């Protein structure tokens, strides 16, 4: 099963991704983790990505797409994978679609976790207070929310038009949310 999980900051993507991974026994592929491991391994693609990051620039789509393509062909992805944090833009989604077609992979579903924005802000402020995270202030959180909606939300229409988008209420108890996700995947 090949899946993608999306949602605004604070909606619980990481928590649910881990639960989905365990349920289906598939790989959980976080783009940030993949980038860090490629950099640590000093792979040619990791070195290329690091030069952009060190210059304070975004890693270009073609580099990210190469990294993702290489990663989804590894043995732990044979049963399937859950992409988390990628794609973030329409060009990345189109590039991913081409890679998947070339590899004869098919996206089973795109899980879009949804929640009231104010509820998410409150949740993240509480997390910041509990963990001491300095980036969980209402202003920073609202900015991250705005960036998500401006840059990533167009993907919702992209995947809706492909018939693979599954909206899931991301508020409630963790197990309840997981059950909702599994129900829309059946």
N, C-alpha and C positions, 0 to 999 in steps of 0.2 A: 504494500500500500504506500503510495506516494502522496504526501500531504503538505500543505502550507498552512501556517498559523499566523494570523494578523490581529492587530488590535492596538488601541492607544496605550501610551505608557501607564502602568499601574493596573491594567485590567487582569493581570495574572497569566500572561502568555507563558512565561518560564515554568511556572508551577504546573499548568495544564499540559505543556509540551512534555514534561517529564512523566506525567501520568499516562499520556497517550503513547509515548515511547514504550513504557513498560507494558501497557495493555496489548499493544500490537507486536511487541518485540522488534521494533524498528529503530533505526539510528535517528537521534535528535541532532540536527545540524544547525547550530547557531553560527551565523556568519562571523560574528566577532570572535568566537572561539576558534573557528577555522583559520581566520587571519592570524590570530596570535600563535597558533600551533605551527603554521607555515613559517612565520617569522622566527620562532624558536628553533625550528628545524633547519633554518638557514637555507630553505629551498630557493630555487631561482625565482619562483613566483612570490615567495614570502619576502625575499630581498627587494624585489621590484615594488611590492606593496609598501614596504617599510620606507623606501625613499620618498614616496608621496606623503606618508603619514608624518615622517620627520620634518617635512617641509610645511606641515600644517594644512595639507591639501587632502581632499577626499580621494580615496582610491578609485581610479576610473572604472567604469562599467566593464570594459573589456578584460581588465585584470580580475575583477570580482567574478565575472562569468567563467574565466579560466579556472579560478580556484574552485568554484562550485562544481564545474564540470569534472574536474579531477577528483573532487571529494565524493561525488555521487556514484563514481565507478569503483569505489573501494569495496572490498568483500563484505564489510558490515552493512552495506546498503542493498545487498542482494534481496533481502526480504522487504525492503522499503525504507523510506526515510520521511522525516518531518522537517521541513525547512522553517526556520525561525529567524526573522530579521532580514530576510531576502526573499523576493525582490522588494525594493522600496519605491521603485519608479516604474512607469510604463516601459521605457526602453530596457530596463533590467528584466521585466516580465516577458517582454518579447524575445530577448536574448535567451532567457531560461526556457521558454517555449521551444525555441529552435534547438537548443541543446537536448532537451527531453525528446523531441521528435527524432533527432539524429541517433539518440541512444535507444529508441523504441520504448521510452518511458511515457507514462500517461499520469497526469495529475488526477487523483481520485476525487479530491475535494480541497477547497480553501476554507478554513475555519476562520470566521471573523468574530472575535469576541467583542461584544458591545456592552456599553455601560454608560450611565449618566455621567457627564463630565464633572459636575460638582462632587458627586460621590467618589470619583477617582481622585480628584484633588484632595479631598478629605482623607482618603485612604493613604495617599502618598505622604501627606503632611504627617499623619500619625506614624507611618513607617520611618520618616526622617527623625521624628522625636524619639522613637524607640531605639533606632540604630545609630543616631548621631550623624546621619548622612547630611552633608551641607547642601547637597543639590536637591533636596526635597522641601524647598520653600514654595509657598503658593505661586509666587511670580515665576520662578523657574519652571515649575510644573505646568502652569498654564502656557508658557512659551513652548515647552516640549509638546504639549497637546496640540497647539496651533500648528507647529511644524508637521506633526503627524497628519493632521487633517488636510493641510495644504499639499504636502508632498506624496503621502501614501494613500490617502482616501481615494484618489482616482483609480487605484487598483481595484477597488471594490466594484466599480462599474465594469472594468475590464474583465474581471473574473465572473461577474454576474452575467455578462453577455456570453460567456463561454458555458454557462450552465453549471459551474462547479462551486459557486459561492454558497456557503452555509452560515447564516447569521446565528449566533448563539449568545444568549444573555450571559454576560460574564460576572454578574453579581449574585452573591449567595454563598452558601457553604461550598468548599472546594470539591467535595464528593458530588454534590448536586450538579455543579457546573460540568464536571467530568461526565456524569450520566447524560446530561443534555448533549454534549459533544458526541458521545458514543451513539446516542439515539439518532442524530442527524447523519451519522456515517453508515448506518445500517441500511 
